[in-house]
């Protein structure tokens, strides 16, 4: 690991929130923690069954790879140079964008998503990052996600 990346990771933790029609999940990732403790699930609607077992397997795999596979760095590759400025204050800047391929097996869904990223104006740190599917209006007038991935 390069010295600069080592320095950035030394005190770095981040939160991940995933929401779909049937799943809500919140986790905190600490790439520098000991293996088996790098990912802590804050909340999950997957309490039991096949999906819960699959989540446990994914968490164990991601936990093992966390120091080598710096998630935020990989996500930043999806932000194009022409991201649209949404809001700028003295504290932060927010951009909206069409995510670009990153070489991930999940790149196929990017064309259906809209991205948003918030950057700290002083440090350049990522404050928030999201990829979401546009909502659509159903026949009863309620808004629902257009796809569940």
C-alpha positions in Angstrom: 0.0 0.0 0.0 1.4 3.4 -0.9 2.4 5.7 1.9 -0.2 8.4 0.9 -3.0 5.8 0.8 -1.8 4.3 4.1 -2.0 7.8 5.7 -5.5 8.4 4.3 -6.7 5.0 5.6 -5.2 5.3 9.1 -8.2 6.9 10.7 -10.8 6.4 7.9 -14.2 4.9 8.5 -17.3 5.2 6.4 -21.0 4.4 6.5 -22.9 2.5 3.8 -26.7 2.6 3.5 -28.6 0.4 1.1 -32.4 0.7 0.5 -34.6 -1.2 -2.0 -38.3 -2.2 -2.0 -37.6 -5.1 0.3 -34.3 -4.4 2.0 -32.9 -1.7 4.3 -29.3 -2.1 5.5 -26.9 0.2 7.2 -23.2 -0.7 7.9 -20.0 1.0 9.0 -16.7 0.0 7.4 -13.3 0.5 9.0 -10.6 -0.8 6.6 -7.9 -0.7 9.3 -9.7 -2.8 11.8 -8.8 -6.5 12.4 -10.3 -9.0 9.9 -13.7 -10.1 11.1 -14.5 -6.7 12.7 -14.0 -4.3 9.7 -17.7 -4.2 8.8 -20.4 -3.6 11.4 -24.0 -3.9 10.5 -25.9 -1.0 12.1 -29.4 -2.1 11.0 -30.9 -4.7 8.6 -34.3 -5.9 7.6 -32.6 -9.3 6.8 -33.0 -11.0 10.2 -33.2 -14.6 9.0 -33.5 -16.9 6.0 -31.6 -17.2 2.7 -31.1 -13.4 2.3 -29.6 -13.1 5.8 -27.2 -16.0 5.1 -26.2 -14.4 1.8 -25.6 -11.1 3.5 -23.4 -12.8 6.1 -21.3 -14.3 3.3 -21.0 -11.0 1.4 -20.0 -9.2 4.6 -17.4 -11.8 5.4 -16.0 -11.5 1.8 -16.0 -7.7 1.8 -14.5 -7.7 5.3 -11.6 -9.8 4.1 -11.0 -7.5 1.1 -11.6 -4.2 2.8 -7.9 -3.1 3.1 -7.1 -3.9 -0.5 -10.4 -2.9 -2.1 -10.9 0.7 -0.9 -14.6 1.0 -1.7 -14.8 4.8 -1.8 -11.8 5.0 -4.2 -13.5 2.6 -6.5 -16.8 4.5 -6.4 -15.1 7.8 -7.2 -14.0 6.3 -10.5 -17.7 6.4 -11.6 -17.9 10.2 -11.2 -17.2 11.9 -14.6 -15.4 15.1 -15.1 -18.6 16.8 -16.3 -20.6 16.2 -13.1 -23.3 18.8 -12.7 -22.9 21.3 -9.8 -26.0 21.1 -7.7 -25.1 23.2 -4.6 -22.0 25.0 -3.3 -21.5 26.5 0.1 -18.4 27.5 2.1 -18.5 24.1 3.7 -19.4 21.7 0.9 -20.1 21.2 -2.8 -22.6 18.7 -4.2 -22.6 17.3 -7.7 -25.1 15.1 -9.7 -23.9 12.8 -12.4 -24.5 9.8 -14.7 -22.2 7.1 -13.3 -19.4 5.9 -15.6 -18.2 2.3 -15.8 -15.5 1.3 -13.3 -14.6 -2.2 -14.4 -16.9 -3.8 -11.8 -19.2 -6.7 -12.6 -22.1 -4.4 -11.6 -21.4 -1.8 -14.3 -24.3 -3.0 -16.4 -26.8 -1.3 -14.1 -25.1 2.1 -14.1 -27.1 3.4 -17.1 -30.2 3.1 -15.0 -28.8 5.1 -12.0 -28.2 8.7 -11.1 -25.3 9.6 -8.8 -24.8 12.3 -6.3 -21.6 13.2 -4.4 -20.9 15.8 -1.7 -17.3 17.0 -1.2 -15.9 18.9 1.8 -14.8 22.3 0.5 -11.7 22.5 2.7 -10.3 19.0 2.8 -11.8 17.5 -0.4 -13.1 14.5 1.6 -16.2 12.7 0.4 -19.1 13.6 2.7 -21.7 11.5 0.9 -22.0 9.4 -2.2 -25.2 7.8 -3.6 -26.3 5.9 -6.6 -30.1 5.7 -7.0 -32.7 4.5 -9.5 -35.1 7.2 -10.6 -38.5 6.9 -9.1 -41.6 6.5 -11.2 -45.3 7.1 -10.5 -47.6 4.1 -10.4 -51.2 4.2 -11.6 -52.4 5.0 -8.1 -50.1 8.1 -8.0 -47.7 6.7 -5.4 -43.9 7.0 -6.2 -42.0 3.7 -6.3 -38.4 2.9 -7.4 -38.4 1.9 -11.1 -36.2 -1.1 -10.4 -35.0 -3.2 -7.5 -31.5 -4.3 -8.0 
